[in-house]
Amino acid sequence: MKTAASIQAFAFALVLALGLDSCASTQNPPPPTDLTTAVHTNRISLYAGKRDLDKDEYDPVDRQNMIGLEYVREEPGSPIGFEVGTMGSEKKAHESGFDVKGRTGEIYAGLHKGFGLDVVRGYVGAGVSYIQSKVDVEGIGNADDTSLAGYIHGGVTADLGTSAYIGVDLRFLFGSSMTIAGASTDANYGQLALVLGVAF
């Protein structure tokens, strides 16, 4: 049920992005009114925040610190752009006398749509991710697996000048399927991150 709801949200976001753009695509974007509203084609963003995996399956390393790097290309006035990136997360904990470390790493690619030409702008993105999840228990060993999955994310950024920006991003990964240490699991997550980037 969770996967079905996520897929519906994924499809809704894409339809919304394409629908909103079709209304505006007949007009050229207005010229920027000042230096902070310049229209750029390329964006490179650094993400840092928290990634929440399934607590029942990953406790005590379910809430992991994450970091990521993303490149976006979207031509001004184009219907939609694209994004590619890599992200990873990790948490260490001590449980029942054992040191436990959980990690994830992923690469992804998808569609990207930005909204607005003001200092504060919104965006959505969605696509396919290849993710690895690994759990290491000191003295016992480690286990990992990989999976394809879908993702959707969106956020708001605010310009800091002619090219730099800061923002927040909410992201969900869904549809992954793994077997770790003989148990069926997944690496689905919800994630909230700060974004710092440059546009050019």
Residue pairs with C-beta under 8 A, 6 or more apart in sequence:
2 174
2 188
3 174
3 175
3 188
6 150
6 152
6 172
6 174
6 175
7 150
7 174
7 175
9 152
9 172
10 126
10 150
10 152
10 174
13 124
13 126
13 152
13 154
14 111
14 126
16 124
17 80
17 111
17 113
17 124
18 79
18 80
18 113
20 113
20 115
21 79
21 80
21 113
22 79
25 77
25 79
28 77
29 39
29 76
29 77
29 117
30 117
32 38
32 39
32 117
35 161
35 162
36 119
36 159
36 161
36 162
37 117
37 118
37 119
37 159
38 162
38 163
38 199
39 76
39 117
40 76
40 163
40 199
40 200
41 73
41 74
41 75
41 76
41 200
42 71
42 72
42 73
42 199
42 200
43 70
43 71
43 72
43 73
43 74
43 197
43 198
43 199
43 200
44 69
44 70
44 71
44 72
44 197
44 198
45 69
45 70
45 72
45 85
45 195
45 196
45 197
46 67
46 68
46 69
46 195
46 196
46 197
47 66
47 67
47 68
47 69
47 70
47 87
47 169
47 193
47 194
47 195
48 65
48 66
48 67
48 68
48 193
48 194
48 196
49 65
49 66
49 169
49 191
49 192
49 193
49 194
50 63
50 64
50 65
50 66
50 191
50 192
50 193
51 63
51 64
51 65
51 66
51 89
51 104
51 189
51 190
51 191
52 62
52 63
52 64
52 189
52 190
52 191
53 61
53 62
53 63
53 64
53 102
53 104
53 133
53 187
53 188
53 189
54 62
54 185
54 186
54 188
55 62
55 63
57 183
57 185
57 186
58 102
58 135
60 93
60 95
60 100
61 91
61 92
61 93
61 100
61 101
61 102
61 135
62 91
62 102
63 91
64 89
64 90
64 91
64 102
64 103
64 104
65 89
65 90
65 91
66 87
66 88
66 89
66 104
66 191
66 193
67 87
67 88
67 89
68 85
68 86
68 87
68 88
68 193
69 85
69 86
69 87
70 83
70 84
70 85
71 83
71 84
71 85
72 81
72 82
72 83
72 112
72 125
73 81
73 82
73 83
74 80
74 81
74 82
74 112
74 113
74 114
75 81
80 111
80 112
80 113
81 111
81 112
81 113
81 114
82 109
82 110
82 111
82 112
83 108
83 109
83 110
83 111
83 112
83 125
83 127
84 107
84 108
84 109
85 107
85 108
85 109
86 105
86 106
86 107
86 108
87 105
87 106
87 108
88 103
88 104
88 105
88 106
89 103
89 104
89 105
90 101
90 102
90 103
90 104
91 101
91 102
92 99
92 100
92 101
93 99
93 100
93 101
93 102
94 100
98 137
98 138
98 139
98 140
99 137
99 138
100 135
100 136
100 137
100 138
101 135
101 136
102 133
102 134
102 135
102 136
103 133
103 134
103 135
103 136
104 131
104 132
104 133
104 134
104 187
104 189
105 131
105 132
106 129
106 130
106 131
106 132
106 173
107 129
107 130
108 127
108 128
108 129
108 130
108 151
109 127
109 128
110 125
110 126
110 127
110 128
110 151
111 125
111 126
111 127
112 123
112 124
112 125
113 123
113 124
113 125
114 121
114 122
114 123
115 121
115 122
115 123
116 122
119 158
119 159
120 156
120 157
120 158
120 159
121 156
121 157
121 158
121 159
122 154
122 155
122 156
122 157
123 154
123 155
123 156
123 157
124 152
124 153
124 154
125 152
125 153
125 154
126 150
126 151
126 152
126 153
127 150
127 151
128 148
128 149
128 150
128 151
129 148
129 149
129 150
129 151
129 173
130 146
130 147
130 148
130 149
131 146
131 147
131 149
131 173
131 176
131 187
132 144
132 145
132 146
132 187
133 144
133 145
133 146
133 178
133 180
133 185
133 187
134 142
134 143
134 144
135 142
135 143
135 144
135 180
135 181
136 142
143 180
143 181
144 180
145 178
145 179
145 180
146 178
147 176
147 177
147 178
147 186
147 187
148 175
148 176
149 173
149 174
149 175
149 176
149 187
149 188
150 173
150 174
150 175
151 171
151 172
151 173
151 174
152 171
152 172
152 174
153 169
153 170
153 171
153 172
153 191
154 169
154 170
155 167
155 168
155 169
155 170
155 195
156 167
156 168
157 165
157 166
157 167
157 195
157 197
158 165
158 166
158 167
159 165
160 166
163 198
163 199
163 200
164 196
164 197
164 198
164 199
165 195
165 196
165 197
165 198
165 199
166 194
166 195
166 196
166 197
167 194
167 195
167 197
168 192
168 193
168 194
168 195
169 191
169 192
169 193
169 194
169 195
170 190
170 191
170 192
171 190
171 191
171 192
171 193
172 188
172 189
172 190
172 191
173 187
173 188
173 189
173 191
174 188
175 188
176 186
176 187
176 188
177 184
177 186
178 184
178 185
178 186
178 187
179 185
